[in-house]
Amino acid sequence: MKNKYSIFSLIKNAFSYHENWHKAWKDPQPKKEYDVVIVGGGGHGLATAYYLAKKHNIKNIAVVEKGWIGGGNTGRNTTIIRSNYLWDASAGLYDHALKIWEGLSQELNYNIMFSQRGVMNLAHNLQDVRDLKRRTHANRLNGIDAVYLSTEEVKKFCPIINTSPNIRYPVLGGTLQKRAGTARHDAVAWGYARGADEMGVDIIQNCEVKGIKRNIDSVEGIETTKGFIKTKKIGVVAAGHSTVIANMAGLKLPLESKPLQALVSEPVKPIIDTVVMSNAVHAYISQSDKGELVIGAGTDDYVSYSQKGSHQIIEGTLNAILELYPIFSRMRMLRQWGGIVDICPDASPILSKTSVKGLYFNCGWGTGGFKATPGSGDLFAHTIANDEPHKLNAAFNLNRFISGDLVDEHGAAAVAH
Amino acid sequence: MFLINCPYCGERDQQEFKAGGEAHIERPKQPTELSDDEWAEYLFMRKNIKGIQFERWNHAHGCRKWFNMVRDTSNDEIKLIYKMGEKPPSD
């Protein structure tokens, strides 16, 4: 049993110079066989393992990760959490996640630094205004908090925004979801890893999947760099590399993997206490607790697995940021990086069974997966444990690309995917 | 991948180009006879290869002509560029 983190354990460990803390998770070698193997040790994969163990009483689980846990897109995103999606199916999915976020630090006994500082989406043209108003109404019908703001109200909520009517893309209004916000992304992976490990889940790092062994209609195990692991159920949560894993099982997916970039500035004193996103000029910004401005750019339009994006993408984003926030004109950028995101044709995720029995995919989150981490894990665990989707993820099946029943959030969500 | 050698204009900055996705996806000859599975395959399923991939590109801010590109998606290295209608290299 691990030490519970509390003020008392902090004081107690201070006496031993913080050298005797328990390891948050073990570093085991794989066993020969597991009931479920999760491929991918990011937030979604670890959350899936956590909920499988916690809610479905499956304890013999392995999470195999090619690098280190949380080293992929979980540690590369801009940590924004919101649920103001247009369509009912998406609203249900993302608000389910948001409700779990609200109690997650307590549940995991791990401070994920969830901060409901609000997310504001800006409108820059007449169509934006109409779309955002429509989305606000749709959100409220689905029980999601949303308000439409006038230009003056935008300025009042975030005074550093340039609301002059004379800029290239003037701010004509915006929406605000107050329950939305940010969380510390690494802590989410670490918290779920610690929680899953405590319930007996084996988290196996530096273990790359090399092949999937299957017979005609079901899976038999996975071939990894640490040997063969026998299992009847495989949950693939491999983000940008989902297609690579699918190909190992002889499946094709409707995904394209593209680079998405983000960057942070040097740390400064608190200047922006919310998250502001803009669809039309594709710029979004928030400030981390360390004081860095966290800026998200867009995706490149070509397939790439190189975790590098094009320079002009960042340039375009920073142009927009500078026009909206002239106060940042002399900020220096500290770091820039890219991650590989798997994008579906309808910009909605896939949480689904496949034509192969025992093989499940959780992918296609595109540019916006972090916000869904707890909900995605919970629903994917349900899907794997019961071999049937939960009603909240039923719409996000693979079959929708054959039936045509898409969940078309492309351009309908609060920000371009 | 900063410069792309347009077969009509020569080397230009990547910024002038637009990626057009996977190449050599043929429009079905008999669309009315296609099953839902075949439609899904044509419309949505993509190879999304990690490694050598065949793509279409457009010199959007230049001659506006389309062409094909062979590119290694694991490191963004351009291997070959050839015109539309030309046969893809076999190796």
Interface residues (C-beta under 8 A of the other chain):
Chain A: H241 T243 V244 K252 L253 P254 L255 E256 S257 D300 D301 Y302 V303 S304 Y305 S306 K308 S310 H311 Q312 P345 F401 I402 S403 G404
Chain B: M1 F2 Q14 Q15 K18 A19 G21 E22 D36 D37 W39 A40 E41 L43 F44 M45 R46 K47 N48 I49 K50 Q53 E55 R71 T73 S74 N75 D76
